Amino acid sequence: MGDPFPIRIPTPAKAHLRCFPILAALICLVAGTLVASGTSNWRAKVDPELLAAGAGPVDCIVLLCAQADLSAAAALPTREARLRFVYEKLKETAESTQKPVLAELKSRGAEVEAFWLVNMIRVRGDAGTVEALARRGDVELVEADFPARMELPAPAAPEAAKALSPDTVEWGVTKIRAPEAWIAGAMGQGVVVAGADTGYNWDHPAIQNQYRGWNGLGAGADHNHNWHDAIHVAGSSCGSDSPQPCDDYGHGTHTMGTMVGDDGGANQVGVAPAARWVGCRNMNKGFGTPSRYIECLQFFIAPTDLAGNDPEPALAPHVINNSYGCTQSEGCTDPAAILLAVQNVRAAGIFMAVSAGHNGYSGCGSVYDPPAIHAECFSAGATDSNDTVASFSSRGPVTRDGSNRMKPDIAAPGVHVRSCVPGGGYGSMSGTSMAAPHVAGLVALIISANPDTAGDVAWLESLIKHTAVGLTSAQGCGGDAADQIPNNVYGYGRIDALVAVTRARQDMDRDG
């Protein structure tokens, strides 16, 4: 199991310190020199998918060289201070550097959407616009932003789901010993979980009371600062810019149920039933793009009202569930924008629970798509009720970026997981999409047991790893020995809520 879990000393969270701002400045300097001399190889800065797209209008992400240096966030004394600092620094960087690029795009008649979580601009323009952007010295990369259907578990039909016999507590929730953690007093109270997914059937009886925007019967709902629709085009039952949580696929409702679902009766499907939730739709009927994923993460850093105004970092969630992946076909050939986004979310003290992917049939090295590949995300593989890895669960190591990083980080129930589906029913799905919400729910339990851990992402990750039930594999991925823990199939093993909550509370007693 590795080193014993360390005693926590109450210090600020250690945000990931990257050298990107320095590197970016050097790239900008060199790029500016090359442009001035007329020798710039602008094509090297453009996603191959864009180069192959032809002369017609294309959707792309323009990543600027200048990126905010957030390293000072780690020294700030509270989670709230880190959130405020990160938000203000990111906004300041974007607003001070995007104007020249936006001016050129306006002169060309291109459609634009400016972002600040990552200093980038989403653009719809022709091949000439792409070339002109790539020739600029203040532009680092031009990435594709193409829609692609996610490999999401197929949702069950509501009619069939309603016919299923309800369980008092879903098997995965019991397997990770969440009910025992509840008895110990940790149910997610005081914690906000977030979901970035296909949307949410917010008034489903198992998740309505947990929605932060629900004020109870007679008061109704307030979706401001609690819901954002990142889909701005029609094409599904939700339409565009839905003013209330809506799920056009069924996947998001299922994942939220696993995090917090409890109808107060015979359907206890969630790990942290006392937590509150907020949500963002980042896929249009299962189709996602890098810019939509990033837009939802941006909303969670500083939730806004429905008009996109009044951003408030104090309302940011503690943990985000991300049951999706960004493929090469949609613009993640060089996933620099996604990487920066998850680094900045982590710097703000928000935990990123991510599904490892469904490429396990390909064998070792199949954790391949962002954000699961990144060190800044906590990736979950899927296990069945016997603690056996699912055949579809992606294995490490990560070869895509040359890191050979061990992934997944952890394992959780992900086979025949019963949870909410739109229409008020329940259904079973299988996938690492079902495993990651168990991890997000566990984070909520831990923070409710010891509120001082909120925002300390590295400590939370270490606690979950070192309190897991160790599992081994003879598959030998990445040269793993048959008795090695952690390994590239299960990570550190299957999560255990009771042990994690107990250790977190013991640590609080020591701090006191």
C-alpha positions, 0 to 999 in steps of 0.5 A: 500500500505504500507509505502510511497516510501522513498526519495532516498539518493544517496548512494551505493546500499545495496547488500544482505549480506549473512553469507554463507562464514562463515557458509561454513567455519564451514561446511568445518572444520567439514567435514574435521574432519569427513573425517579424522576420517572416520565417514563422512556421505557422502550421506548427501552431495549428491542430492537424484537424483544422489544417485538414478541414479545408477553406470553409468556416471552422470552429477553433480555440485560440490559446494565447501565450500569456497565461496567469501565474497562480502559484501564489494561491498555495500560500493563501490561508483559506479556500475562499481566499484562493478561489477569489485570488484565482478568479481575479488573476485569471480575469485580469490576465484575459482582459489585459491580453485579449483585446488585440486578438479580438480586434483582429477577429472583429475586423475579419467578421469572425464569431468569437467567445472569450474565456478567462479560466484559460486565456483563450478565445473560441472562434468560428472563422475561415482558413484565412482567419486560422492562418492569420491567428497562427501567425500572431506572436501572442498566439501559442496554439490554434486547436480544433473545437469539433463536436464528437459523441462521447462513449457514454453508457446507454441510458435505460428507458424510463418505463423499463427503469420504473419497473425495476425493484428498488433497493434500499441502498444501492450495492455500490454505496454499500460496497464502499461502506458509505452507510457506515460513514453516515452512522459515524455522522458524515453524510456530506452536510455542508458540502457542495458537489458539482456535475459537468455532464449531459444535464440534470433532471433537477426535480427527480425525487431523489435529487430535488431536495439536494439541489442548491437551487431548491428552496422547498415547497411553496418557495420554488427554485432559484437557478441563479448561481446553481445551474449553467447551460454551456450549450448555446445551439438547439438540437435536443429536447433541452434546446439552447441556454436552458434556464433550468437544469435539463437532461437530454440524454440521461447520463448526467441525471444518473451520475448525480444520483450516485453522488447525492441521490436519496428519495427519503424512502426506498431509493438510497442511490447516492454516496453523500445524501446530505450534500447539495449539488449544482450543475452544468450541461457540457454536452448536447445530446451526448456530443461535446467539444473542448470549449463546452467542457471548459465553459462549465469548469469556468462557471464552477470557479465563479458561479453566475446568474442565468444571464452570466452576470454576478460571478461569485467565487464563494459559491464554488463547489468543493468537488466536480464530477467529470464523466467524459473524455476529450478525444482527438477528433473533437480537438484534443490532439494537443490538449493544452487548453484542457490541461490549463483548465484543470490545472487552474481548477486545482489551483482554486482548491476544487477536487476533479473526480474523472472517469478513466475511460472505456477503452479497457478492451484495448489493454494496457495504456488505454487511459488515453483521453483528457482529462483522465490522463492529467496528473491534476485529475483524480481518475477512477476505474470501474469495478464490479460487486466482487471488486474485479475490474470491469473489462471496459475500464481503461488501464494505464500507464499514460503514454499519450503525453510521454509521461508513463504516469500511473493511472487510474488513481483509484477504483470504484463501483461501476458495473450495473450501478442503479441510479436516477434516470429522467422521468422520475425513474431508476435504471442501471448503467455500467461505465467508469462514468458510474465509478467517478461519482462514487469518488466525488461523493466520497470527497463530500463525506470526507469534508463533512467529517473534517471541514478543514480539509476543504480545498486541500486537494492533494491531501484529499487525494492522498487520504483516499489513496491510502485508505483504499482496499488494495487490489492487485492485477496480474495483467502487468500493465506498465511492468506492474508486478502481480502483487504491486499496489498501486498498479495500472489497473486499480490504482491504489484500490477500491475506495473505502468511505468508512476508513477515509472518514475515520482517518479524516476525523482522527486528523481533525482531533489531532489538529484540535 
